[in-house]
Amino acid sequence: MGSKRLDWIDIAKGIAIILVIVGHTVPNPSPLRHAIFSFHMPVFFILAGYTFRPKPWCELLSGSVSRLLVPYVVLALAWQVPTFLMSGAPLTSGALVAGLKTLVFASGVDVPGLGVAAVGMAWFLAALFASRLLFNALMLLFDARELGVVYQGVACTVIAFCGLSVSRFMGV
C-alpha cells in the first residue's frame, strides 16, 4: 500500500517555494523580504514534521542520506569549490579544514566568530537531515515511554530554548 499524498501540503510547499524565490529576488533590505524570511523556511520544516512518521533507523538513514545528505554535499561542493578556485587562495591543510568545517556546520550565512563560511543555498538540506534524525529519536523515545502530547510539547520547547540559547551564546 503506497502512501497517499495530501494535496494541501503539496500546495503549501509550492507557495513556500514561490515565496523563497520572491524573497531571494527582492532587494535587501526590504519589508517584503523581511516578512517572507520570517516564516518561509519554518513552513517547510513544519510541513515536513506534519507528514513525518517514526521509522527504524536503517530505513530512516537510507532514505534521508540519499534524498537529503547526498544532494547537500553535491550542492555545497558545487558552490564552495568554484568559490574557492576563484578566490585564488592556495590549497593548504588549513583551507581543507575550513572547507570541511563549512560543510559540517552547514550555515546559510557566514559565522565569522566561529570561522565558518556560508555553505550556500543547500544549508536547509543538512538542517532537515539533522532534524529528521533528532525528531525520529524523540518520537521513538516518546512512544517507548508512552509520553503524552503535553510532555512531548514540553520536551520540544526545552530543545527549542536550548537551541536559541546556544545560538545567542555563539553569536549566530
C-alpha positions as CSV (number, residue, x, y, z in Angstrom):
1,M,0.0,0.0,0.0
2,G,1.5,3.3,-1.1
3,S,1.3,6.5,0.9
4,K,-1.4,8.9,-0.1
5,R,-0.2,12.5,-0.6
6,L,-2.1,15.3,1.0
7,D,-2.9,17.9,-1.7
8,W,-3.0,20.8,0.7
9,I,0.6,20.1,1.9
10,D,1.8,20.0,-1.7
11,I,0.1,23.3,-2.4
12,A,1.5,24.9,0.8
13,K,5.0,23.7,-0.2
14,G,4.5,25.1,-3.7
15,I,3.5,28.5,-2.2
16,A,6.5,28.4,0.1
17,I,8.8,27.7,-2.9
18,I,7.4,30.7,-4.7
19,L,8.0,32.8,-1.6
20,V,11.6,31.6,-1.3
21,I,12.2,32.7,-4.9
22,V,10.5,36.1,-4.3
23,G,12.3,36.5,-1.0
24,H,15.7,36.0,-2.7
25,T,14.8,38.2,-5.6
26,V,13.5,41.4,-3.9
27,P,16.1,44.0,-2.8
28,N,17.8,43.7,0.5
29,P,16.8,45.3,2.8
30,S,13.1,45.4,2.1
31,P,10.0,44.9,4.3
32,L,8.7,42.3,1.9
33,R,12.0,40.3,2.1
34,H,12.0,40.6,5.9
35,A,8.4,39.4,6.1
36,I,9.0,36.4,3.8
37,F,12.2,35.4,5.6
38,S,10.4,35.4,8.9
39,F,8.4,32.3,8.0
40,H,9.2,30.7,4.7
41,M,11.7,28.1,6.0
42,P,9.8,27.3,9.2
43,V,6.8,26.5,6.9
44,F,8.9,23.8,5.1
45,F,10.0,22.3,8.4
46,I,6.5,22.3,9.9
47,L,5.1,20.6,6.8
48,A,7.9,18.0,6.9
49,G,7.2,17.4,10.5
50,Y,3.5,17.1,9.9
51,T,4.0,14.3,7.4
52,F,6.8,12.6,9.4
53,R,6.3,9.1,10.8
54,P,8.9,7.5,13.0
55,K,10.9,4.8,11.2
56,P,13.5,2.1,12.1
57,W,17.0,3.7,12.0
58,C,18.2,1.8,9.0
59,E,15.2,2.8,6.9
60,L,15.4,6.4,8.0
61,L,19.1,6.7,7.3
62,S,19.0,5.0,3.9
63,G,16.2,7.4,2.7
64,S,17.5,10.5,4.3
65,V,21.1,10.1,3.2
66,S,20.1,9.5,-0.4
67,R,17.4,12.2,-0.5
68,L,19.0,14.9,1.7
69,L,22.6,14.3,2.6
70,V,24.0,13.4,-0.8
71,P,22.3,16.3,-2.6
72,Y,23.5,18.6,0.2
73,V,27.1,17.5,-0.3
74,V,26.9,17.8,-4.1
75,L,25.3,21.2,-4.0
76,A,27.6,22.5,-1.2
77,L,30.7,21.4,-3.1
78,A,29.3,22.8,-6.4
79,W,29.0,26.1,-4.5
80,Q,32.2,26.0,-2.5
81,V,34.8,24.6,-4.9
82,P,34.3,27.2,-7.6
83,T,34.2,29.9,-4.9
84,F,37.5,28.7,-3.6
85,L,39.1,28.4,-7.0
86,M,38.0,31.9,-8.0
87,S,39.5,33.3,-4.7
88,G,43.0,32.4,-5.8
89,A,43.9,31.2,-2.3
90,P,46.4,28.4,-2.0
91,L,45.1,24.9,-1.3
92,T,46.5,24.2,2.2
93,S,45.6,21.9,5.0
94,G,44.0,24.9,6.8
95,A,41.9,25.6,3.7
96,L,40.7,22.0,3.6
97,V,39.9,22.1,7.3
98,A,38.0,25.3,6.9
99,G,36.1,23.8,3.9
100,L,35.2,20.7,6.0
101,K,34.1,22.9,8.9
102,T,31.9,24.8,6.5
103,L,30.3,21.5,5.2
104,V,29.7,20.2,8.7
105,F,28.4,23.4,10.2
106,A,26.1,23.9,7.2
107,S,25.3,27.5,7.9
108,G,23.2,29.6,5.5
109,V,25.3,32.7,6.4
110,D,28.9,33.4,7.3
111,V,29.6,33.0,11.0
112,P,32.9,34.9,11.4
113,G,33.1,34.2,15.2
114,L,33.4,30.5,14.5
115,G,35.4,30.9,11.3
116,V,32.6,29.3,9.3
117,A,31.7,30.5,5.8
118,A,28.2,30.2,4.4
119,V,27.6,26.9,2.7
120,G,25.2,28.4,0.2
121,M,21.7,27.5,-0.8
122,A,21.9,23.9,0.3
123,W,22.1,24.6,4.1
124,F,18.5,23.6,4.6
125,L,19.1,20.0,3.3
126,A,21.6,19.4,6.1
127,A,19.3,21.1,8.6
128,L,16.4,18.9,7.5
129,F,18.6,15.8,7.7
130,A,19.7,16.6,11.3
131,S,16.1,17.5,12.2
132,R,14.8,14.2,10.9
133,L,17.3,12.3,12.9
134,L,16.5,14.2,16.1
135,F,12.8,14.1,15.5
136,N,12.9,10.3,14.9
137,A,14.9,9.8,18.1
138,L,12.4,11.9,20.1
139,M,9.4,10.1,18.6
140,L,10.8,6.7,19.3
141,L,11.6,7.8,22.8
142,F,8.1,9.3,23.3
143,D,6.5,6.1,22.0
144,A,8.7,3.8,24.1
145,R,8.0,5.8,27.3
146,E,4.3,6.3,26.3
147,L,4.7,10.1,26.9
148,G,1.6,12.2,26.2
149,V,1.4,15.2,24.0
150,V,1.9,17.6,26.9
151,Y,5.3,16.0,27.8
152,Q,6.2,16.0,24.1
153,G,5.4,19.7,23.9
154,V,7.5,20.5,27.0
155,A,10.4,18.4,25.6
156,C,10.3,20.2,22.2
157,T,10.0,23.6,23.9
158,V,13.1,22.8,26.0
159,I,15.0,21.7,22.9
160,A,14.0,24.9,21.1
161,F,15.0,27.1,24.0
162,C,18.4,25.3,24.2
163,G,18.9,25.8,20.5
164,L,18.1,29.5,20.8
165,S,20.3,29.9,23.8
166,V,23.3,28.2,22.1
167,S,22.9,30.3,19.0
168,R,22.7,33.5,21.1
169,F,25.8,32.4,23.1
170,M,27.7,31.7,19.9
171,G,26.6,35.0,18.3
172,V,24.8,33.2,15.5
